[in-house]
Amino acid sequence: MTEPWGSLRIDVVDDEIIVFLPGSSYSVTYYKPANSPQLLARRISDQDDRRVPMTLSEFLARAWKAANTKARELGWIVGVKRAEREV
């Protein structure tokens, strides 16, 4: 994922997917509880980082998409994407 403001980094550690933007304070950790069909977030950055031209909201939106893509690759979550359901 390369965009003008940089690429997200995704690390998988045990049962967590950690997404962060290098050079910024932005990070969020996702995990999947056994009884949940989706990822949940914890350890979420809570302030805009003025050093980068991306708001925290923009980062979290990109991070959520990246984490879900990684979780599907790992087989943690299954199912069709919303766009596929609407066809």
C-alpha positions, 0 to 999 in steps of 0.5 A, spaced: 500 500 500 503 506 497 500 512 497 503 519 498 504 519 505 507 513 506 506 505 507 503 502 513 507 496 516 503 490 518 506 485 523 503 479 526 505 477 533 502 471 536 494 472 535 495 480 534 495 484 527 499 490 529 498 496 524 502 502 524 505 508 520 513 508 520 515 515 522 508 517 526 505 515 532 499 512 529 498 504 531 493 500 532 492 492 534 487 488 532 485 481 535 480 476 533 476 473 539 474 466 538 467 467 539 467 473 534 466 473 526 470 479 526 477 483 528 476 488 534 481 493 536 485 495 542 491 499 543 489 505 539 492 511 537 488 517 540 491 523 537 493 526 530 500 526 529 502 533 526 508 530 523 504 527 517 499 529 512 494 524 514 489 524 520 488 519 525 481 517 522 484 516 515 490 512 518 485 508 522 480 507 516 486 504 512 489 500 518 482 497 518 482 495 511 489 492 511 488 488 518 482 485 515 486 483 508 491 480 512 486 476 517 483 473 511 490 471 508 491 468 515 484 464 515 482 468 521 476 471 518 472 468 512 466 470 508 465 475 502 467 482 502 461 487 502 462 489 494 461 481 492 455 481 497 452 486 493 452 483 486 
